[in-house]
Amino acid sequence: MNDVTKATETLHRLEAEFAKATDRATTLQTERRKISFAAHDGDAKAKSRLTKLNAESLESGLQIENLLSAVDEAKARLAEAEREVGLAAQRANAMEVMALATHASRRGGRIRDLTQELAAEISGAVSDLRRFGALGVPTSGARLLELALTRSVMPQLREAGIDVDLIPPGNRHQADTVVDGFVSQATTWADGVLGGRVA
């Protein structure tokens, strides 16, 4: 049984005792009222009974006062137990945050490095295309390659939650297909020039 359960059970038990004591006090008060006139009008039996009821009522009042204090203390202890459970949960979460932070802190550097690597690869692909053109290969132009590679990267960035323009599915390209396309065009040209002979 944990401290919250125990404190809750104690509070419920004391509240039940308080309710029972209050009911008892009401019953005593009702009976005192019924016999009060007779006790003060000379009825010895009623007077004796009233004296006994007065003593019981006094004891009942003290019991109610004591139980009220006990209920207040039980509420305070329950609140403290709940606070401790909340703190324990927060501490567990804090430990998990520390473990996650170690892993998450590496992401910024990796994103930076991968972004630089991506930019370098795209620049390299554009440079390769320009070199093919300079060597005589008919090419579609660096700008079209840049647009095609943009259309290959942006949908993936958008899926990751980066706020970039939506590329319609029909206009999306895969980077490897785009690069393979212009490389294949260049090698086909070179193969035709060489007549199937590679120097």
C-alpha positions, 0 to 999 in steps of 0.5 A: 500500500503506497502512502497516498492510498494509506492517507486516502483510506485514513481520511475516509475512515475519519470522515465516516467517524465524523459523520457518525459522531455528527449524526449521534450529536443530532440524535442526542439534541433531538432527544434532549428537546423532547424531554426538556420540558418534562425534566424542568416541569418536575418529572424526575425520570425525565430530569435524570435522563436529561442530565445523562443526555447533557453529559453525552452531548458534551462528550459528543461535542468534544468528539466532533471537535477532535474528529474535525481536527483529525480530518483536517490533519488527514487532508494535510497528510494526503496532500503531502503524500500526493505532493511527494508522489508528484515530485517522484514522478517529476524526478523520474521525468527529469532523469528521462529528460537528461538521458534524452537530452544527451541523445538530442544534443547531438542532432544539431551538429548532425543536421549542420553537418548533413546540411553542409554535406547535402549542399556540397553534394548538390554543388558537386552534381551541378559542377559535374554537369557543367564539366560534362557540358564543357567537355562537349556533352549536350546537357539540359543546363545547370538550372534545370538540375538545381530545380530537379534536385530541389524537387527531390529534397523539399518533399522530404524536408516538408515531411519532417516538418520544415516549412517549405513549398509543397511540391505536387507528387507529379513534379517530385524527383528522386535525387539518385534518378536525377543524377543518374539521368545526366550521368547516363546521358553523358556516358551515352554521348561518350560511348557514341564518340568512342564507338564502344571503345573505352580508352 
